[in-house]
Amino acid sequence: MKKSELALLYFPDSTVAVATNRLMRWVHDCPPLMEELEAVGYHRSQKLLTSRQVSLIIRHLGDP
């Protein structure tokens, strides 16, 4: 799943860029989430998220 697609699920009334920035701010502000994401190979420059990464984000941030 694209980062932007997931971001728009969390912030449907935002532009793609704003939604993505907000989601990634939430992600980076949650150290336990970042730790788990990095453990499964996440990199900041990634445009596509694996299903495991998406499920980690949802587990930590809640359903979009």
N, C-alpha and C positions, 0 to 999 in steps of 0.2 A: 504494500500500500504506500502511496506517496505521502510524505509528511504533510503536504498541503491538503490532501484529501482528509486526513485525520483531523488536521487543524480546523477545517471548515465544519466538521461534525461538532467540534467543541464551540466554535464561534461562527455560526451560520450567517450572521448579519454583517460580517466583516469581509474585507477584501482578502484575497488569497495571501498577500504579503503580510497584512496585519494579523490575520488568523495564525499564520505560521510563526510569526515573531512572538505572539502571545503564548502559543502552545510551547514553544521552545523555551521561553522564559520560565514557564511553570515547570517544565522538565528539569531545567538547569538549577532551579531553586529548590529541588527536592534531592538532596544528596543520596539518600538510599536508592532512589530510582536511577540516578545517574550511575551509581556504582553497579547496579544490576545490568543496566543497558551496556555499559562498557565491558562487563564480563561476557556478554553475548556478542561482542564485536561492533557495537555502535560507535560511529565517528560523527562529529559535528557536521561534516560536509556531505554526509549521506543524504540523498534525495528520496530513496526508497527505504521503507522500514520492513523488516521481516515480520512474519506473523508473531513470532516470539516477542519481538520488541514492541509491537502494537499491544499485545496482551499485558506486558509489563507496565506500559504507560496507563492502560485502562485500569489495571489493578491498583496502581498508586494514585491516579487522579480521578478515578471514578468513570462511570459511563458518560459518553459525550451527550 
